[in-house]
Amino acid sequence: MPADLSTTNILLGIMAVVSVLEALVVVGIGIAGWMMYKRVMELFDGLEQRHLVPLRTKVDAILADVKGVTEKVKEETERVDYAIRSTIDRVDDTADRVKANMRHKTSRMVGFVRGVRAAIEGLLQSRHQPPAGAAGRI
């Protein structure tokens, strides 16, 4: 049988044309994808410029306000803490002075009362005890 290569050549030609068409389709899909990517990026840039930049500016301003308020609260807290500590120190000092003054003023009175008590006890004991010579006479 003689070899007829015309059918094979036709099939190879069809396959080459299909391969070229596939390559063109892949290149077309690549170009279309690149164009879509460009459009989406332009859309995102537009959204960022219209919405995100003003929103970020507002958020940054709010955060700056919060930072200022936090610093102010911290300063006021330290000031109140200092005022409370100094007041407590003054109260402690005043209590110590009052205690010392009361001890000083009452120590004389307590000494006087103890002396009077000792004198009364001495008088009362001398009345209840018999004379020293009376115990030996019985």
ChimeraX commands (.cxc) that place a marker at each C-alpha (Angstrom):
marker #1 position 0.00,0.00,0.00 radius 0.5
marker #1 position 1.32,3.23,-0.99 radius 0.5
marker #1 position 1.72,5.82,1.76 radius 0.5
marker #1 position -0.68,8.67,1.31 radius 0.5
marker #1 position 0.51,11.60,3.36 radius 0.5
marker #1 position -2.07,14.09,2.22 radius 0.5
marker #1 position -4.52,13.16,4.95 radius 0.5
marker #1 position -1.80,13.44,7.54 radius 0.5
marker #1 position -0.71,16.80,6.19 radius 0.5
marker #1 position -4.29,18.08,6.29 radius 0.5
marker #1 position -4.67,16.97,9.90 radius 0.5
marker #1 position -1.33,18.56,10.84 radius 0.5
marker #1 position -2.41,21.79,9.15 radius 0.5
marker #1 position -5.71,21.79,11.05 radius 0.5
marker #1 position -3.84,21.19,14.31 radius 0.5
marker #1 position -1.43,24.06,13.54 radius 0.5
marker #1 position -4.31,26.43,12.78 radius 0.5
marker #1 position -6.08,25.38,15.99 radius 0.5
marker #1 position -2.85,25.91,17.94 radius 0.5
marker #1 position -2.45,29.39,16.48 radius 0.5
marker #1 position -6.09,30.15,17.30 radius 0.5
marker #1 position -5.57,28.89,20.88 radius 0.5
marker #1 position -2.50,31.08,21.21 radius 0.5
marker #1 position -4.47,34.09,19.96 radius 0.5
marker #1 position -7.29,33.32,22.42 radius 0.5
marker #1 position -4.80,33.04,25.32 radius 0.5
marker #1 position -3.17,36.35,24.30 radius 0.5
marker #1 position -6.64,37.93,24.00 radius 0.5
marker #1 position -7.63,36.62,27.45 radius 0.5
marker #1 position -4.36,37.98,28.84 radius 0.5
marker #1 position -4.97,41.41,27.31 radius 0.5
marker #1 position -8.59,41.40,28.54 radius 0.5
marker #1 position -7.43,40.39,32.01 radius 0.5
marker #1 position -4.86,43.19,32.04 radius 0.5
marker #1 position -7.51,45.72,30.98 radius 0.5
marker #1 position -9.90,44.49,33.67 radius 0.5
marker #1 position -7.12,44.67,36.25 radius 0.5
marker #1 position -6.40,48.27,35.21 radius 0.5
marker #1 position -10.07,49.24,35.47 radius 0.5
marker #1 position -10.48,47.58,38.88 radius 0.5
marker #1 position -7.37,49.34,40.16 radius 0.5
marker #1 position -8.68,52.67,38.88 radius 0.5
marker #1 position -11.97,51.94,40.63 radius 0.5
marker #1 position -10.18,51.12,43.88 radius 0.5
marker #1 position -8.04,54.25,43.61 radius 0.5
marker #1 position -11.18,56.32,43.06 radius 0.5
marker #1 position -12.89,54.68,46.05 radius 0.5
marker #1 position -9.81,55.27,48.16 radius 0.5
marker #1 position -9.64,58.93,47.18 radius 0.5
marker #1 position -13.37,59.56,47.65 radius 0.5
marker #1 position -14.06,57.52,50.75 radius 0.5
marker #1 position -11.02,56.15,52.55 radius 0.5
marker #1 position -8.86,59.27,52.59 radius 0.5
marker #1 position -11.57,61.48,54.19 radius 0.5
marker #1 position -12.48,58.65,56.57 radius 0.5
marker #1 position -8.87,58.18,57.57 radius 0.5
marker #1 position -8.53,61.94,58.13 radius 0.5
marker #1 position -11.56,61.87,60.42 radius 0.5
marker #1 position -10.27,58.80,62.29 radius 0.5
marker #1 position -6.85,60.42,62.73 radius 0.5
marker #1 position -8.52,63.55,64.12 radius 0.5
marker #1 position -10.60,61.45,66.52 radius 0.5
marker #1 position -7.52,59.54,67.65 radius 0.5
marker #1 position -5.66,62.81,68.22 radius 0.5
marker #1 position -8.60,64.06,70.31 radius 0.5
marker #1 position -8.65,60.82,72.29 radius 0.5
marker #1 position -4.91,61.12,72.87 radius 0.5
marker #1 position -5.33,64.70,74.11 radius 0.5
marker #1 position -8.18,63.71,76.41 radius 0.5
marker #1 position -6.16,60.78,77.74 radius 0.5
marker #1 position -3.19,63.03,78.48 radius 0.5
marker #1 position -5.47,65.58,80.18 radius 0.5
marker #1 position -7.09,62.86,82.31 radius 0.5
marker #1 position -3.65,61.55,83.23 radius 0.5
marker #1 position -2.49,65.03,84.27 radius 0.5
marker #1 position -5.65,65.64,86.30 radius 0.5
marker #1 position -5.36,62.22,87.93 radius 0.5
marker #1 position -1.79,62.97,88.96 radius 0.5
marker #1 position -2.86,66.37,90.29 radius 0.5
marker #1 position -5.73,64.87,92.31 radius 0.5
marker #1 position -3.45,62.11,93.58 radius 0.5
marker #1 position -0.92,64.71,94.73 radius 0.5
marker #1 position -3.66,66.76,96.41 radius 0.5
marker #1 position -5.01,63.69,98.23 radius 0.5
marker #1 position -1.55,62.62,99.35 radius 0.5
marker #1 position -0.68,66.08,100.63 radius 0.5
marker #1 position -4.05,66.31,102.42 radius 0.5
marker #1 position -3.52,62.93,104.05 radius 0.5
marker #1 position -0.03,64.00,105.11 radius 0.5
marker #1 position -1.47,67.17,106.65 radius 0.5
marker #1 position -4.19,65.21,108.45 radius 0.5
marker #1 position -1.61,62.78,109.82 radius 0.5
marker #1 position 0.59,65.67,110.95 radius 0.5
marker #1 position -2.37,67.43,112.57 radius 0.5
marker #1 position -3.43,64.21,114.33 radius 0.5
marker #1 position 0.11,63.77,115.68 radius 0.5
marker #1 position 0.13,67.37,116.94 radius 0.5
marker #1 position -3.29,67.01,118.58 radius 0.5
marker #1 position -2.20,63.77,120.21 radius 0.5
marker #1 position 1.02,65.35,121.49 radius 0.5
marker #1 position -0.83,68.45,122.78 radius 0.5
marker #1 position -3.47,66.33,124.50 radius 0.5
marker #1 position -0.81,64.18,126.19 radius 0.5
marker #1 position 1.04,67.29,127.29 radius 0.5
marker #1 position -2.07,69.00,128.65 radius 0.5
marker #1 position -3.60,65.92,130.23 radius 0.5
marker #1 position -0.37,64.60,131.75 radius 0.5
marker #1 position -0.47,67.32,134.42 radius 0.5
marker #1 position -4.13,66.61,135.14 radius 0.5
marker #1 position -3.50,62.86,135.29 radius 0.5
marker #1 position -0.56,63.43,137.62 radius 0.5
marker #1 position -2.69,65.64,139.86 radius 0.5
marker #1 position -5.53,63.04,139.94 radius 0.5
marker #1 position -3.08,60.25,140.74 radius 0.5
marker #1 position -1.58,62.30,143.51 radius 0.5
marker #1 position -5.01,63.04,145.02 radius 0.5
marker #1 position -5.93,59.36,144.71 radius 0.5
marker #1 position -2.72,58.28,146.43 radius 0.5
marker #1 position -3.36,60.79,149.24 radius 0.5
marker #1 position -6.93,59.56,149.72 radius 0.5
marker #1 position -5.83,55.93,149.70 radius 0.5
marker #1 position -3.11,56.77,152.23 radius 0.5
marker #1 position -5.62,58.46,154.54 radius 0.5
marker #1 position -8.12,55.63,154.22 radius 0.5
marker #1 position -5.51,52.97,154.94 radius 0.5
marker #1 position -4.22,54.76,158.01 radius 0.5
marker #1 position -7.76,54.84,159.54 radius 0.5
marker #1 position -8.39,51.13,159.01 radius 0.5
marker #1 position -5.07,49.85,160.34 radius 0.5
marker #1 position -4.63,49.58,164.11 radius 0.5
marker #1 position -1.74,51.45,165.68 radius 0.5
marker #1 position 1.54,49.61,165.66 radius 0.5
marker #1 position 1.75,49.19,169.47 radius 0.5
marker #1 position -1.89,48.01,169.89 radius 0.5
marker #1 position -1.29,44.64,168.30 radius 0.5
marker #1 position 1.24,43.65,170.98 radius 0.5
marker #1 position -0.96,44.51,174.05 radius 0.5
marker #1 position -3.60,41.89,173.60 radius 0.5
marker link #1:1,2 radius 0.2
marker link #1:2,3 radius 0.2
marker link #1:3,4 radius 0.2
marker link #1:4,5 radius 0.2
marker link #1:5,6 radius 0.2
marker link #1:6,7 radius 0.2
marker link #1:7,8 radius 0.2
marker link #1:8,9 radius 0.2
marker link #1:9,10 radius 0.2
marker link #1:10,11 radius 0.2
marker link #1:11,12 radius 0.2
marker link #1:12,13 radius 0.2
marker link #1:13,14 radius 0.2
marker link #1:14,15 radius 0.2
marker link #1:15,16 radius 0.2
marker link #1:16,17 radius 0.2
marker link #1:17,18 radius 0.2
marker link #1:18,19 radius 0.2
marker link #1:19,20 radius 0.2
marker link #1:20,21 radius 0.2
marker link #1:21,22 radius 0.2
marker link #1:22,23 radius 0.2
marker link #1:23,24 radius 0.2
marker link #1:24,25 radius 0.2
marker link #1:25,26 radius 0.2
marker link #1:26,27 radius 0.2
marker link #1:27,28 radius 0.2
marker link #1:28,29 radius 0.2
marker link #1:29,30 radius 0.2
marker link #1:30,31 radius 0.2
marker link #1:31,32 radius 0.2
marker link #1:32,33 radius 0.2
marker link #1:33,34 radius 0.2
marker link #1:34,35 radius 0.2
marker link #1:35,36 radius 0.2
marker link #1:36,37 radius 0.2
marker link #1:37,38 radius 0.2
marker link #1:38,39 radius 0.2
marker link #1:39,40 radius 0.2
marker link #1:40,41 radius 0.2
marker link #1:41,42 radius 0.2
marker link #1:42,43 radius 0.2
marker link #1:43,44 radius 0.2
marker link #1:44,45 radius 0.2
marker link #1:45,46 radius 0.2
marker link #1:46,47 radius 0.2
marker link #1:47,48 radius 0.2
marker link #1:48,49 radius 0.2
marker link #1:49,50 radius 0.2
marker link #1:50,51 radius 0.2
marker link #1:51,52 radius 0.2
marker link #1:52,53 radius 0.2
marker link #1:53,54 radius 0.2
marker link #1:54,55 radius 0.2
marker link #1:55,56 radius 0.2
marker link #1:56,57 radius 0.2
marker link #1:57,58 radius 0.2
marker link #1:58,59 radius 0.2
marker link #1:59,60 radius 0.2
marker link #1:60,61 radius 0.2
marker link #1:61,62 radius 0.2
marker link #1:62,63 radius 0.2
marker link #1:63,64 radius 0.2
marker link #1:64,65 radius 0.2
marker link #1:65,66 radius 0.2
marker link #1:66,67 radius 0.2
marker link #1:67,68 radius 0.2
marker link #1:68,69 radius 0.2
marker link #1:69,70 radius 0.2
marker link #1:70,71 radius 0.2
marker link #1:71,72 radius 0.2
marker link #1:72,73 radius 0.2
marker link #1:73,74 radius 0.2
marker link #1:74,75 radius 0.2
marker link #1:75,76 radius 0.2
marker link #1:76,77 radius 0.2
marker link #1:77,78 radius 0.2
marker link #1:78,79 radius 0.2
marker link #1:79,80 radius 0.2
marker link #1:80,81 radius 0.2
marker link #1:81,82 radius 0.2
marker link #1:82,83 radius 0.2
marker link #1:83,84 radius 0.2
marker link #1:84,85 radius 0.2
marker link #1:85,86 radius 0.2
marker link #1:86,87 radius 0.2
marker link #1:87,88 radius 0.2
marker link #1:88,89 radius 0.2
marker link #1:89,90 radius 0.2
marker link #1:90,91 radius 0.2
marker link #1:91,92 radius 0.2
marker link #1:92,93 radius 0.2
marker link #1:93,94 radius 0.2
marker link #1:94,95 radius 0.2
marker link #1:95,96 radius 0.2
marker link #1:96,97 radius 0.2
marker link #1:97,98 radius 0.2
marker link #1:98,99 radius 0.2
marker link #1:99,100 radius 0.2
marker link #1:100,101 radius 0.2
marker link #1:101,102 radius 0.2
marker link #1:102,103 radius 0.2
marker link #1:103,104 radius 0.2
marker link #1:104,105 radius 0.2
marker link #1:105,106 radius 0.2
marker link #1:106,107 radius 0.2
marker link #1:107,108 radius 0.2
marker link #1:108,109 radius 0.2
marker link #1:109,110 radius 0.2
marker link #1:110,111 radius 0.2
marker link #1:111,112 radius 0.2
marker link #1:112,113 radius 0.2
marker link #1:113,114 radius 0.2
marker link #1:114,115 radius 0.2
marker link #1:115,116 radius 0.2
marker link #1:116,117 radius 0.2
marker link #1:117,118 radius 0.2
marker link #1:118,119 radius 0.2
marker link #1:119,120 radius 0.2
marker link #1:120,121 radius 0.2
marker link #1:121,122 radius 0.2
marker link #1:122,123 radius 0.2
marker link #1:123,124 radius 0.2
marker link #1:124,125 radius 0.2
marker link #1:125,126 radius 0.2
marker link #1:126,127 radius 0.2
marker link #1:127,128 radius 0.2
marker link #1:128,129 radius 0.2
marker link #1:129,130 radius 0.2
marker link #1:130,131 radius 0.2
marker link #1:131,132 radius 0.2
marker link #1:132,133 radius 0.2
marker link #1:133,134 radius 0.2
marker link #1:134,135 radius 0.2
marker link #1:135,136 radius 0.2
marker link #1:136,137 radius 0.2
marker link #1:137,138 radius 0.2
view
